[in-house]
Amino acid sequence: MQISRYLAKISGPLLDRIDLQIEVPALTPDEITTTAASEPSSAIRDRVDAARRMQRERFRRSGAQCNGEMTSRQLRRWCELDAPSRRLLEQALARLNLSARAYDRILKVARTIADLAGCERIDSAHVAEAVHYRALDRGYFRSAS
């Protein structure tokens, strides 16, 4: 209830400016004590470094350093979607009543997800994951009370 009241005070334009909106639930005792192997931090660091190199190369002749700094023109050039990905994003925009700013931010996040996967093109899975990170837009936290 307190979370819902707090989030109701946050304006839509402010929420539009938050790229990643996710809930991190508490771990269960089993999750805390598990001995299952996870991805080592060094592998994650290597993937992030590779993605950053891709972005530096992509923007080497522009003022941008990373995907989050893309202009509208760069967004159209580097975030071109195939038909299934475009349909998925259009459906998300309609269902979630998202703004143009949210649309641009989803594309930038999808571009970053594709970079982390080492992909030149954004596909539907990248778009779906980026949309998933818009938890506040989906009303997820508001309905959690």
N, C-alpha and C positions, 0 to 999 in steps of 0.2 A: 504494500500500500504506500509506504514512504517513497519507494522508487518511482511508482506511478505518479505521485504528486510532484516529485522533483522533476521528472521528465516532462510533465505537462507545462512546466514553467519555461522550458527551453524552446526558443522559437524555431520554426522550420528553417529559416535562412541560416541560423547558426548550425543546425543539424546537417544541412547541406554541405557545410565546410569540413565535416568530420568524415574522412575517407573510410576508415575501418571502424565499424560499430559492431562489436561482438560481445557476447556474454561469456565469461569464463566461469563455469560452475565449479563448485568445490569438488575436490577429488574424494572418491570413496576410500575407505580403508584398504580395500583390495587394490585400487589403483596406486595408492601411496606405497604399498609394500611389495608391489609386483617386481619380479626380477627379469621381466621380459626385456630383451634388448631394444633400444631405441636408436634412432639415427644419431650418430656422434656429432657434436658441435662442430668439429672440423669439417665434416661433410656439408653441413649447413652453411658454414662460413665460405667454403669453396663455391657453393652454388650462388650465394649472394655476391661474392666477388666477380664471378663470371657474368651475372646479370648486370652488375654495375659497369663492367667493361663493355658489354653490349650497348648499354645506354650511352656511355661516353662516346663510343664510336658513332652511334646513331646521331648524336647531337653535336658532333665535333665542329661543325661549321655554323652553329647557332649559339644563342645565348643560354640555352637550356643545359643543365647538367644531368637531369634525370627525368623520368616520366612525369613526375608530379609537377614539373615546370613547363610542360608542353603548352604551346599556344594553340588556338583553335585550328590554325592551318596545319601545324604539326600533328595535332590529334587526328585530323582527317587523313593525313598521309600515313602515319604510323599505326593507326588503330582501325584500319579498314577491316570490316567484318564480312564473312561469307553469309549467304542467305539464311542458313539455319541459326547462326549466331545473332544476326540482326533481328530475326523473328523472336528469338528468346528475349533479347533485350527490350524489344518493343512491347512484348507481353508483360514483362516485369514493370516497365514504365507505366503501362495502363493499369495494371492491378494494384500497384503501390502508389499510384498518383505522384510519380517522381517529377522533380523539376529538371530543367535543362542543365542546371549546375550538377545535379546528382547524376544525370546521364554522362556528362563529361568525366566526372570523378570515377564512375563505374568503368568507363573505357580506360582511364589511366591505370586503375587497379588491375583490370584484366590484362593490359599490356605488361604490367610488372609481373603478374602471375605467369604469363607466357614466357617472359624473359627468364624467370626462375626455373622454368621447365626446359629452357634452352630452345624454345620454339620461335621461329621467325614470324609466324602468323598467329593471331588470336583465334582460338576455336571456341565452340559452344561450352566446353567444360571450363575454360578460363572465364567466360562471361558469367556462367552460372555461379562460379565461386565468388566472383566479384559482387554479384547481386546479393549473394548470401551474406556478405559482410556489411550489408545495409540493414542490420537488425533494428535500429531505431526507426528507420523509415517503414519497416514492415510492421511496426507496432508490437514487436516481440516482447520488449520489456514492459510496455504498458499493459499487455494482457497477462503478464506473469504474476500479477497481484492476486 
